[in-house]
Structures are given as structure tokens and as C-alpha cells.
């Protein structure tokens, strides 16, 4: 799936809902997409929804979520909403965010 389109990966249970904002096909965007998918597949295989949004194609969505820097990962569900900026290469930091800490 290309980051230039909004893309969703859904599983049967959507206990974890994430939205990853990227900007085009730059190395940081591609790395963030690969890292997000790998973390979700390894740690939340059947319990996640990952939406990838290219803010170049969907700038109003980015504005609505107050995104000014990419890549940015939003954890939408479960509450509280959390955000993490960067390419998601620090798996422990991502897991802490997803755990709500």
C-alpha cells in the first residue's frame, strides 16, 4: 500500500486504533510506515486498526488532528489520545505510548 493514499488495515477486533500521518514518500515516512506495521503485527496482531494518512493528499484531516510535523502516530483508542512524533524506530517508546504511559 502506498503512503500517498489513506490506507486502513483492519482486523476482527479493533481494540487499538492508530492513525499515522506521513508526508509523501520520503525516507522518514516510509520508515515510519514499515515500523508501525511491524510493531502492530508483532504486538497487536488481531487487535488493531492502523490508518495511514498522507497529509499532502489530505491536509484538512491533518489540520483537524492538529498535525504540524510528520511522521506523527496518533493513538485514538483506547483513550486518552496520545501522539508520538518520529519514524517509530524506538519500539520500546512506541509500546509505552500504546500502553498509555
Biopython code that builds the backbone (N, CA, C, O; Angstrom):
import numpy as np
from Bio.PDB.StructureBuilder import StructureBuilder

atoms = [
    (1, "UNK", "N", (0.838, -1.178, 0.000)),
    (1, "UNK", "CA", (0.000, 0.000, 0.000)),
    (1, "UNK", "C", (0.884, 1.242, 0.000)),
    (1, "UNK", "O", (1.826, 1.328, 0.788)),
    (2, "UNK", "N", (0.600, 2.181, -0.853)),
    (2, "UNK", "CA", (1.400, 3.389, -0.947)),
    (2, "UNK", "C", (0.953, 4.415, 0.079)),
    (2, "UNK", "O", (-0.241, 4.515, 0.363)),
    (3, "UNK", "N", (1.890, 5.187, 0.648)),
    (3, "UNK", "CA", (1.518, 6.197, 1.626)),
    (3, "UNK", "C", (0.821, 7.397, 1.009)),
    (3, "UNK", "O", (0.387, 8.286, 1.741)),
    (4, "UNK", "N", (0.699, 7.457, -0.302)),
    (4, "UNK", "CA", (0.076, 8.612, -0.935)),
    (4, "UNK", "C", (-1.443, 8.585, -0.816)),
    (4, "UNK", "O", (-2.097, 9.588, -1.101)),
    (5, "UNK", "N", (-2.004, 7.485, -0.411)),
    (5, "UNK", "CA", (-3.445, 7.374, -0.222)),
    (5, "UNK", "C", (-3.723, 7.029, 1.233)),
    (5, "UNK", "O", (-2.891, 6.429, 1.912)),
    (6, "UNK", "N", (-4.909, 7.418, 1.704)),
    (6, "UNK", "CA", (-5.317, 6.995, 3.041)),
    (6, "UNK", "C", (-5.513, 5.491, 2.975)),
    (6, "UNK", "O", (-6.219, 4.992, 2.099)),
    (7, "UNK", "N", (-4.907, 4.781, 3.877)),
    (7, "UNK", "CA", (-4.978, 3.329, 3.862)),
    (7, "UNK", "C", (-5.344, 2.831, 5.246)),
    (7, "UNK", "O", (-4.892, 3.375, 6.253)),
    (8, "UNK", "N", (-6.150, 1.812, 5.289)),
    (8, "UNK", "CA", (-6.543, 1.236, 6.568)),
    (8, "UNK", "C", (-6.206, -0.249, 6.574)),
    (8, "UNK", "O", (-6.378, -0.959, 5.583)),
    (9, "UNK", "N", (-5.723, -0.685, 7.719)),
    (9, "UNK", "CA", (-5.518, -2.100, 7.948)),
    (9, "UNK", "C", (-6.393, -2.432, 9.140)),
    (9, "UNK", "O", (-6.127, -1.978, 10.253)),
    (10, "UNK", "N", (-7.427, -3.216, 8.921)),
    (10, "UNK", "CA", (-8.348, -3.563, 9.996)),
    (10, "UNK", "C", (-8.234, -5.041, 10.305)),
    (10, "UNK", "O", (-7.929, -5.855, 9.434)),
    (11, "UNK", "N", (-8.484, -5.370, 11.548)),
    (11, "UNK", "CA", (-8.559, -6.751, 11.958)),
    (11, "UNK", "C", (-9.926, -6.968, 12.576)),
    (11, "UNK", "O", (-10.716, -6.030, 12.680)),
    (12, "UNK", "N", (-10.211, -8.186, 12.984)),
    (12, "UNK", "CA", (-11.528, -8.508, 13.521)),
    (12, "UNK", "C", (-11.870, -7.668, 14.737)),
    (12, "UNK", "O", (-12.977, -7.139, 14.834)),
    (13, "UNK", "N", (-10.941, -7.539, 15.659)),
    (13, "UNK", "CA", (-11.142, -6.717, 16.838)),
    (13, "UNK", "C", (-10.381, -5.421, 16.643)),
    (13, "UNK", "O", (-9.214, -5.439, 16.253)),
    (14, "UNK", "N", (-11.022, -4.308, 16.905)),
    (14, "UNK", "CA", (-10.334, -3.028, 16.785)),
    (14, "UNK", "C", (-10.150, -2.422, 18.168)),
    (14, "UNK", "O", (-10.618, -1.315, 18.434)),
    (15, "UNK", "N", (-9.477, -3.139, 19.036)),
    (15, "UNK", "CA", (-9.233, -2.655, 20.386)),
    (15, "UNK", "C", (-8.234, -1.518, 20.414)),
    (15, "UNK", "O", (-8.232, -0.723, 21.354)),
    (16, "UNK", "N", (-7.388, -1.422, 19.407)),
    (16, "UNK", "CA", (-6.383, -0.375, 19.311)),
    (16, "UNK", "C", (-6.567, 0.312, 17.968)),
    (16, "UNK", "O", (-6.476, -0.326, 16.919)),
    (17, "UNK", "N", (-6.827, 1.617, 18.002)),
    (17, "UNK", "CA", (-6.992, 2.372, 16.767)),
    (17, "UNK", "C", (-5.889, 3.412, 16.675)),
    (17, "UNK", "O", (-5.723, 4.253, 17.559)),
    (18, "UNK", "N", (-5.139, 3.334, 15.582)),
    (18, "UNK", "CA", (-3.997, 4.222, 15.355)),
    (18, "UNK", "C", (-4.168, 4.948, 14.036)),
    (18, "UNK", "O", (-4.770, 4.430, 13.096)),
    (19, "UNK", "N", (-3.630, 6.154, 13.984)),
    (19, "UNK", "CA", (-3.584, 6.917, 12.739)),
    (19, "UNK", "C", (-2.161, 7.449, 12.588)),
    (19, "UNK", "O", (-1.656, 8.149, 13.466)),
    (20, "UNK", "N", (-1.528, 7.118, 11.484)),
    (20, "UNK", "CA", (-0.164, 7.559, 11.213)),
    (20, "UNK", "C", (-0.199, 8.589, 10.096)),
    (20, "UNK", "O", (-0.627, 8.297, 8.980)),
    (21, "UNK", "N", (0.255, 9.793, 10.408)),
    (21, "UNK", "CA", (0.363, 10.853, 9.405)),
    (21, "UNK", "C", (1.778, 10.864, 8.849)),
    (21, "UNK", "O", (2.758, 10.877, 9.594)),
    (22, "UNK", "N", (1.863, 10.861, 7.520)),
    (22, "UNK", "CA", (3.141, 10.941, 6.824)),
    (22, "UNK", "C", (3.034, 12.049, 5.778)),
    (22, "UNK", "O", (1.955, 12.587, 5.531)),
    (23, "UNK", "N", (4.172, 12.379, 5.169)),
    (23, "UNK", "CA", (4.192, 13.390, 4.104)),
    (23, "UNK", "C", (4.936, 12.816, 2.910)),
    (23, "UNK", "O", (6.165, 12.859, 2.856)),
    (24, "UNK", "N", (4.198, 12.284, 1.964)),
    (24, "UNK", "CA", (4.797, 11.772, 0.742)),
    (24, "UNK", "C", (5.567, 10.483, 0.922)),
    (24, "UNK", "O", (5.256, 9.664, 1.787)),
    (25, "UNK", "N", (6.591, 10.319, 0.078)),
    (25, "UNK", "CA", (7.354, 9.076, 0.023)),
    (25, "UNK", "C", (8.773, 9.233, 0.551)),
    (25, "UNK", "O", (9.665, 8.472, 0.178)),
    (26, "UNK", "N", (8.981, 10.211, 1.412)),
    (26, "UNK", "CA", (10.318, 10.428, 1.958)),
    (26, "UNK", "C", (10.770, 9.279, 2.838)),
    (26, "UNK", "O", (9.950, 8.469, 3.269)),
    (27, "UNK", "N", (12.068, 9.197, 3.112)),
    (27, "UNK", "CA", (12.603, 8.083, 3.902)),
    (27, "UNK", "C", (11.988, 7.985, 5.293)),
    (27, "UNK", "O", (11.720, 6.881, 5.768)),
    (28, "UNK", "N", (11.759, 9.115, 5.954)),
    (28, "UNK", "CA", (11.155, 9.053, 7.292)),
    (28, "UNK", "C", (9.734, 8.524, 7.229)),
    (28, "UNK", "O", (9.322, 7.758, 8.101)),
    (29, "UNK", "N", (8.987, 8.914, 6.226)),
    (29, "UNK", "CA", (7.612, 8.428, 6.064)),
    (29, "UNK", "C", (7.604, 6.925, 5.818)),
    (29, "UNK", "O", (6.854, 6.192, 6.463)),
    (30, "UNK", "N", (8.422, 6.471, 4.903)),
    (30, "UNK", "CA", (8.461, 5.044, 4.588)),
    (30, "UNK", "C", (8.936, 4.215, 5.773)),
    (30, "UNK", "O", (8.423, 3.122, 6.015)),
    (31, "UNK", "N", (9.914, 4.731, 6.512)),
    (31, "UNK", "CA", (10.396, 4.037, 7.705)),
    (31, "UNK", "C", (9.304, 3.960, 8.773)),
    (31, "UNK", "O", (9.121, 2.919, 9.405)),
    (32, "UNK", "N", (8.586, 5.057, 8.970)),
    (32, "UNK", "CA", (7.513, 5.087, 9.970)),
    (32, "UNK", "C", (6.409, 4.095, 9.606)),
    (32, "UNK", "O", (5.892, 3.400, 10.481)),
    (33, "UNK", "N", (6.046, 4.020, 8.338)),
    (33, "UNK", "CA", (5.016, 3.065, 7.906)),
    (33, "UNK", "C", (5.471, 1.638, 8.170)),
    (33, "UNK", "O", (4.724, 0.834, 8.728)),
    (34, "UNK", "N", (6.693, 1.328, 7.769)),
    (34, "UNK", "CA", (7.220, -0.030, 7.971)),
    (34, "UNK", "C", (7.299, -0.363, 9.461)),
    (34, "UNK", "O", (6.926, -1.464, 9.868)),
    (35, "UNK", "N", (7.777, 0.570, 10.272)),
    (35, "UNK", "CA", (7.895, 0.322, 11.709)),
    (35, "UNK", "C", (6.525, 0.164, 12.368)),
    (35, "UNK", "O", (6.342, -0.706, 13.220)),
    (36, "UNK", "N", (5.564, 1.004, 11.975)),
    (36, "UNK", "CA", (4.215, 0.904, 12.555)),
    (36, "UNK", "C", (3.593, -0.446, 12.227)),
    (36, "UNK", "O", (3.023, -1.103, 13.098)),
    (37, "UNK", "N", (3.704, -0.848, 10.988)),
    (37, "UNK", "CA", (3.141, -2.149, 10.593)),
    (37, "UNK", "C", (3.812, -3.300, 11.340)),
    (37, "UNK", "O", (3.139, -4.218, 11.809)),
    (38, "UNK", "N", (5.134, -3.247, 11.448)),
    (38, "UNK", "CA", (5.862, -4.320, 12.129)),
    (38, "UNK", "C", (5.475, -4.406, 13.602)),
    (38, "UNK", "O", (5.253, -5.497, 14.126)),
    (39, "UNK", "N", (5.394, -3.258, 14.266)),
    (39, "UNK", "CA", (5.025, -3.245, 15.690)),
    (39, "UNK", "C", (3.602, -3.758, 15.872)),
    (39, "UNK", "O", (3.340, -4.569, 16.761)),
    (40, "UNK", "N", (2.689, -3.292, 15.038)),
    (40, "UNK", "CA", (1.295, -3.747, 15.142)),
    (40, "UNK", "C", (1.181, -5.243, 14.886)),
    (40, "UNK", "O", (0.495, -5.949, 15.626)),
    (41, "UNK", "N", (1.844, -5.729, 13.850)),
    (41, "UNK", "CA", (1.768, -7.153, 13.522)),
    (41, "UNK", "C", (2.366, -8.021, 14.621)),
    (41, "UNK", "O", (1.843, -9.091, 14.929)),
    (42, "UNK", "N", (3.458, -7.557, 15.207)),
    (42, "UNK", "CA", (4.134, -8.360, 16.228)),
    (42, "UNK", "C", (3.434, -8.313, 17.578)),
    (42, "UNK", "O", (3.343, -9.336, 18.258)),
    (43, "UNK", "N", (2.939, -7.152, 17.977)),
    (43, "UNK", "CA", (2.426, -6.998, 19.335)),
    (43, "UNK", "C", (0.906, -6.921, 19.439)),
    (43, "UNK", "O", (0.354, -7.144, 20.516)),
    (44, "UNK", "N", (0.219, -6.608, 18.336)),
    (44, "UNK", "CA", (-1.236, -6.418, 18.373)),
    (44, "UNK", "C", (-1.890, -7.067, 17.157)),
    (44, "UNK", "O", (-2.797, -6.491, 16.556)),
    (45, "UNK", "N", (-1.440, -8.243, 16.802)),
    (45, "UNK", "CA", (-1.808, -8.869, 15.531)),
    (45, "UNK", "C", (-3.303, -8.872, 15.231)),
    (45, "UNK", "O", (-3.698, -8.560, 14.108)),
    (46, "UNK", "N", (-4.127, -9.209, 16.187)),
    (46, "UNK", "CA", (-5.554, -9.333, 15.887)),
    (46, "UNK", "C", (-6.391, -8.272, 16.586)),
    (46, "UNK", "O", (-7.612, -8.400, 16.676)),
    (47, "UNK", "N", (-5.744, -7.233, 17.075)),
    (47, "UNK", "CA", (-6.480, -6.264, 17.882)),
    (47, "UNK", "C", (-6.174, -4.820, 17.511)),
    (47, "UNK", "O", (-6.127, -3.958, 18.388)),
    (48, "UNK", "N", (-5.967, -4.541, 16.235)),
    (48, "UNK", "CA", (-5.616, -3.163, 15.890)),
    (48, "UNK", "C", (-6.216, -2.716, 14.560)),
    (48, "UNK", "O", (-6.578, -3.520, 13.701)),
    (49, "UNK", "N", (-6.301, -1.410, 14.437)),
    (49, "UNK", "CA", (-6.654, -0.755, 13.178)),
    (49, "UNK", "C", (-5.612, 0.335, 12.971)),
    (49, "UNK", "O", (-5.453, 1.213, 13.818)),
    (50, "UNK", "N", (-4.912, 0.282, 11.862)),
    (50, "UNK", "CA", (-3.885, 1.264, 11.536)),
    (50, "UNK", "C", (-4.311, 2.002, 10.282)),
    (50, "UNK", "O", (-4.480, 1.398, 9.222)),
    (51, "UNK", "N", (-4.482, 3.296, 10.405)),
    (51, "UNK", "CA", (-4.834, 4.135, 9.259)),
    (51, "UNK", "C", (-3.614, 4.986, 8.919)),
    (51, "UNK", "O", (-3.039, 5.640, 9.789)),
    (52, "UNK", "N", (-3.228, 4.972, 7.658)),
    (52, "UNK", "CA", (-2.092, 5.768, 7.197)),
    (52, "UNK", "C", (-2.635, 6.901, 6.345)),
    (52, "UNK", "O", (-3.340, 6.667, 5.364)),
    (53, "UNK", "N", (-2.302, 8.138, 6.724)),
    (53, "UNK", "CA", (-2.816, 9.309, 6.033)),
    (53, "UNK", "C", (-1.643, 10.162, 5.556)),
    (53, "UNK", "O", (-0.804, 10.588, 6.350)),
    (54, "UNK", "N", (-1.601, 10.401, 4.256)),
    (54, "UNK", "CA", (-0.589, 11.293, 3.702)),
    (54, "UNK", "C", (-1.149, 12.708, 3.787)),
    (54, "UNK", "O", (-2.133, 13.032, 3.122)),
    (55, "UNK", "N", (-0.524, 13.547, 4.601)),
    (55, "UNK", "CA", (-1.077, 14.886, 4.807)),
    (55, "UNK", "C", (-0.920, 15.778, 3.577)),
    (55, "UNK", "O", (-1.539, 16.840, 3.514)),
    (56, "UNK", "N", (-0.109, 15.376, 2.602)),
    (56, "UNK", "CA", (-0.037, 16.119, 1.349)),
    (56, "UNK", "C", (-1.315, 15.920, 0.537)),
    (56, "UNK", "O", (-1.746, 16.816, -0.189)),
    (57, "UNK", "N", (-1.911, 14.742, 0.668)),
    (57, "UNK", "CA", (-3.163, 14.445, -0.027)),
    (57, "UNK", "C", (-4.391, 14.843, 0.787)),
    (57, "UNK", "O", (-5.446, 15.127, 0.221)),
    (58, "UNK", "N", (-4.257, 14.864, 2.106)),
    (58, "UNK", "CA", (-5.387, 15.124, 2.999)),
    (58, "UNK", "C", (-5.014, 16.172, 4.051)),
    (58, "UNK", "O", (-5.015, 15.867, 5.244)),
    (59, "UNK", "N", (-4.698, 17.396, 3.632)),
    (59, "UNK", "CA", (-4.237, 18.408, 4.590)),
    (59, "UNK", "C", (-5.295, 18.802, 5.625)),
    (59, "UNK", "O", (-4.948, 19.155, 6.753)),
    (60, "UNK", "N", (-6.556, 18.748, 5.264)),
    (60, "UNK", "CA", (-7.604, 19.130, 6.228)),
    (60, "UNK", "C", (-7.720, 18.132, 7.365)),
    (60, "UNK", "O", (-8.014, 18.504, 8.501)),
    (61, "UNK", "N", (-7.491, 16.880, 7.061)),
    (61, "UNK", "CA", (-7.500, 15.867, 8.135)),
    (61, "UNK", "C", (-6.356, 16.140, 9.099)),
    (61, "UNK", "O", (-6.519, 16.050, 10.316)),
    (62, "UNK", "N", (-5.197, 16.474, 8.542)),
    (62, "UNK", "CA", (-4.046, 16.782, 9.395)),
    (62, "UNK", "C", (-4.336, 18.006, 10.258)),
    (62, "UNK", "O", (-4.012, 18.017, 11.445)),
    (63, "UNK", "N", (-4.942, 19.031, 9.673)),
    (63, "UNK", "CA", (-5.298, 20.222, 10.454)),
    (63, "UNK", "C", (-6.301, 19.883, 11.547)),
    (63, "UNK", "O", (-6.185, 20.375, 12.670)),
    (64, "UNK", "N", (-7.274, 19.055, 11.231)),
    (64, "UNK", "CA", (-8.288, 18.675, 12.219)),
    (64, "UNK", "C", (-7.664, 17.958, 13.410)),
    (64, "UNK", "O", (-8.117, 18.111, 14.544)),
    (65, "UNK", "N", (-6.612, 17.167, 13.143)),
    (65, "UNK", "CA", (-5.920, 16.456, 14.223)),
    (65, "UNK", "C", (-4.738, 17.244, 14.779)),
    (65, "UNK", "O", (-3.972, 16.730, 15.595)),
    (66, "UNK", "N", (-4.591, 18.496, 14.335)),
    (66, "UNK", "CA", (-3.524, 19.387, 14.798)),
    (66, "UNK", "C", (-2.136, 18.813, 14.547)),
    (66, "UNK", "O", (-1.262, 18.872, 15.412)),
    (67, "UNK", "N", (-1.945, 18.262, 13.363)),
    (67, "UNK", "CA", (-0.657, 17.688, 12.963)),
    (67, "UNK", "C", (0.126, 18.758, 12.212)),
    (67, "UNK", "O", (-0.352, 19.301, 11.216)),
    (68, "UNK", "N", (1.321, 19.057, 12.690)),
    (68, "UNK", "CA", (2.173, 20.020, 12.002)),
    (68, "UNK", "C", (3.524, 19.420, 11.616)),
    (68, "UNK", "O", (4.271, 20.018, 10.842)),
    (69, "UNK", "N", (3.839, 18.243, 12.153)),
    (69, "UNK", "CA", (5.110, 17.570, 11.884)),
    (69, "UNK", "C", (4.801, 16.121, 11.511)),
    (69, "UNK", "O", (3.925, 15.489, 12.101)),
    (70, "UNK", "N", (5.526, 15.611, 10.531)),
    (70, "UNK", "CA", (5.377, 14.194, 10.186)),
    (70, "UNK", "C", (6.727, 13.517, 10.242)),
    (70, "UNK", "O", (7.755, 14.178, 10.097)),
    (71, "UNK", "N", (6.744, 12.223, 10.446)),
    (71, "UNK", "CA", (5.606, 11.368, 10.743)),
    (71, "UNK", "C", (5.117, 11.558, 12.188)),
    (71, "UNK", "O", (5.908, 11.797, 13.100)),
    (72, "UNK", "N", (3.808, 11.447, 12.366)),
    (72, "UNK", "CA", (3.189, 11.505, 13.689)),
    (72, "UNK", "C", (2.206, 10.358, 13.807)),
    (72, "UNK", "O", (1.344, 10.166, 12.950)),
    (73, "UNK", "N", (2.349, 9.593, 14.890)),
    (73, "UNK", "CA", (1.431, 8.500, 15.186)),
    (73, "UNK", "C", (0.456, 8.961, 16.259)),
    (73, "UNK", "O", (0.867, 9.450, 17.311)),
    (74, "UNK", "N", (-0.844, 8.805, 15.990)),
    (74, "UNK", "CA", (-1.876, 9.089, 16.982)),
    (74, "UNK", "C", (-2.466, 7.775, 17.465)),
    (74, "UNK", "O", (-2.829, 6.914, 16.663)),
    (75, "UNK", "N", (-2.557, 7.629, 18.769)),
    (75, "UNK", "CA", (-3.306, 6.517, 19.366)),
    (75, "UNK", "C", (-4.665, 7.090, 19.710)),
    (75, "UNK", "O", (-4.776, 7.931, 20.601)),
    (76, "UNK", "N", (-5.697, 6.647, 19.018)),
    (76, "UNK", "CA", (-7.032, 7.195, 19.184)),
    (76, "UNK", "C", (-7.858, 6.423, 20.204)),
    (76, "UNK", "O", (-8.575, 7.020, 21.006)),
    (77, "UNK", "N", (-7.760, 5.112, 20.175)),
    (77, "UNK", "CA", (-8.493, 4.235, 21.078)),
    (77, "UNK", "C", (-7.533, 3.160, 21.530)),
    (77, "UNK", "O", (-6.806, 2.613, 20.701)),
    (78, "UNK", "N", (-7.500, 2.833, 22.806)),
    (78, "UNK", "CA", (-8.306, 3.376, 23.895)),
    (78, "UNK", "C", (-7.826, 4.772, 24.296)),
    (78, "UNK", "O", (-6.684, 5.163, 24.054)),
    (79, "UNK", "N", (-8.742, 5.497, 24.914)),
    (79, "UNK", "CA", (-8.422, 6.835, 25.407)),
    (79, "UNK", "C", (-7.428, 6.743, 26.546)),
    (79, "UNK", "O", (-7.372, 5.697, 27.192)),
    (80, "UNK", "N", (-6.653, 7.751, 26.831)),
    (80, "UNK", "CA", (-6.606, 9.061, 26.214)),
    (80, "UNK", "C", (-5.856, 9.029, 24.881)),
    (80, "UNK", "O", (-5.026, 8.154, 24.636)),
    (81, "UNK", "N", (-6.169, 10.001, 24.036)),
    (81, "UNK", "CA", (-5.460, 10.145, 22.767)),
    (81, "UNK", "C", (-4.016, 10.526, 23.077)),
    (81, "UNK", "O", (-3.751, 11.399, 23.904)),
    (82, "UNK", "N", (-3.100, 9.862, 22.405)),
    (82, "UNK", "CA", (-1.661, 10.142, 22.566)),
    (82, "UNK", "C", (-1.051, 10.335, 21.190)),
    (82, "UNK", "O", (-1.590, 9.862, 20.190)),
    (83, "UNK", "N", (0.080, 11.036, 21.145)),
    (83, "UNK", "CA", (0.780, 11.225, 19.876)),
    (83, "UNK", "C", (2.279, 11.018, 20.067)),
    (83, "UNK", "O", (2.840, 11.300, 21.125)),
    (84, "UNK", "N", (2.896, 10.523, 19.023)),
    (84, "UNK", "CA", (4.332, 10.269, 19.016)),
    (84, "UNK", "C", (4.869, 10.745, 17.671)),
    (84, "UNK", "O", (4.371, 10.356, 16.615)),
    (85, "UNK", "N", (5.889, 11.587, 17.728)),
    (85, "UNK", "CA", (6.487, 12.143, 16.514)),
    (85, "UNK", "C", (7.792, 11.412, 16.232)),
    (85, "UNK", "O", (8.599, 11.196, 17.136)),
    (86, "UNK", "N", (7.995, 11.034, 14.985)),
    (86, "UNK", "CA", (9.237, 10.380, 14.590)),
    (86, "UNK", "C", (8.964, 9.152, 13.740)),
    (86, "UNK", "O", (7.818, 8.857, 13.400)),
    (87, "UNK", "N", (10.041, 8.435, 13.398)),
    (87, "UNK", "CA", (9.906, 7.298, 12.484)),
    (87, "UNK", "C", (9.572, 5.981, 13.179)),
    (87, "UNK", "O", (9.558, 4.930, 12.539)),
    (88, "UNK", "N", (9.304, 6.029, 14.485)),
    (88, "UNK", "CA", (8.863, 4.873, 15.273)),
    (88, "UNK", "C", (9.920, 3.779, 15.365)),
    (88, "UNK", "O", (9.587, 2.610, 15.557)),
    (89, "UNK", "N", (11.187, 4.148, 15.229)),
    (89, "UNK", "CA", (12.258, 3.154, 15.283)),
    (89, "UNK", "C", (12.566, 2.695, 16.704)),
    (89, "UNK", "O", (13.198, 1.656, 16.887)),
    (90, "UNK", "N", (12.131, 3.449, 17.711)),
    (90, "UNK", "CA", (12.323, 3.049, 19.107)),
    (90, "UNK", "C", (11.078, 2.283, 19.556)),
    (90, "UNK", "O", (10.116, 2.874, 20.047)),
    (91, "UNK", "N", (11.111, 0.967, 19.379)),
    (91, "UNK", "CA", (9.955, 0.125, 19.663)),
    (91, "UNK", "C", (9.486, 0.271, 21.101)),
    (91, "UNK", "O", (8.281, 0.301, 21.353)),
    (92, "UNK", "N", (10.410, 0.362, 22.047)),
    (92, "UNK", "CA", (10.008, 0.492, 23.450)),
    (92, "UNK", "C", (9.223, 1.772, 23.683)),
    (92, "UNK", "O", (8.233, 1.763, 24.414)),
    (93, "UNK", "N", (9.644, 2.860, 23.078)),
    (93, "UNK", "CA", (8.933, 4.140, 23.222)),
    (93, "UNK", "C", (7.533, 4.039, 22.628)),
    (93, "UNK", "O", (6.576, 4.557, 23.204)),
    (94, "UNK", "N", (7.408, 3.380, 21.486)),
    (94, "UNK", "CA", (6.097, 3.204, 20.856)),
    (94, "UNK", "C", (5.193, 2.363, 21.749)),
    (94, "UNK", "O", (4.025, 2.698, 21.946)),
    (95, "UNK", "N", (5.727, 1.279, 22.284)),
    (95, "UNK", "CA", (4.922, 0.408, 23.159)),
    (95, "UNK", "C", (4.495, 1.125, 24.427)),
    (95, "UNK", "O", (3.383, 0.906, 24.909)),
    (96, "UNK", "N", (5.357, 1.983, 24.982)),
    (96, "UNK", "CA", (4.963, 2.778, 26.145)),
    (96, "UNK", "C", (3.811, 3.719, 25.803)),
    (96, "UNK", "O", (2.874, 3.867, 26.587)),
    (97, "UNK", "N", (3.879, 4.345, 24.648)),
    (97, "UNK", "CA", (2.800, 5.210, 24.207)),
    (97, "UNK", "C", (1.506, 4.421, 24.073)),
    (97, "UNK", "O", (0.454, 4.866, 24.534)),
    (98, "UNK", "N", (1.576, 3.277, 23.455)),
    (98, "UNK", "CA", (0.379, 2.475, 23.218)),
    (98, "UNK", "C", (-0.191, 1.918, 24.508)),
    (98, "UNK", "O", (-1.391, 1.659, 24.604)),
    (99, "UNK", "N", (0.675, 1.733, 25.507)),
    (99, "UNK", "CA", (0.201, 1.266, 26.811)),
    (99, "UNK", "C", (-0.415, 2.397, 27.622)),
    (99, "UNK", "O", (-1.026, 2.162, 28.664)),
    (100, "UNK", "N", (-0.251, 3.638, 27.134)),
    (100, "UNK", "CA", (-0.850, 4.791, 27.808)),
    (100, "UNK", "C", (0.018, 5.397, 28.874)),
    (100, "UNK", "O", (-0.475, 6.148, 29.715)),
    (101, "UNK", "N", (1.304, 5.093, 28.864)),
    (101, "UNK", "CA", (2.203, 5.639, 29.880)),
    (101, "UNK", "C", (2.942, 6.834, 29.366)),
    (101, "UNK", "O", (3.745, 7.422, 30.090)),
]
sb = StructureBuilder()
sb.init_structure("model")
sb.init_model(0)
sb.init_chain("A")
sb.init_seg("    ")
for serial, (resi, resn, name, xyz) in enumerate(atoms, 1):
    if name == "N":
        sb.init_residue(resn, " ", resi, " ")
    sb.init_atom(name, np.array(xyz, "f"), 0.0, 1.0, " ", f" {name:<3s}", serial, name[0])
structure = sb.get_structure()
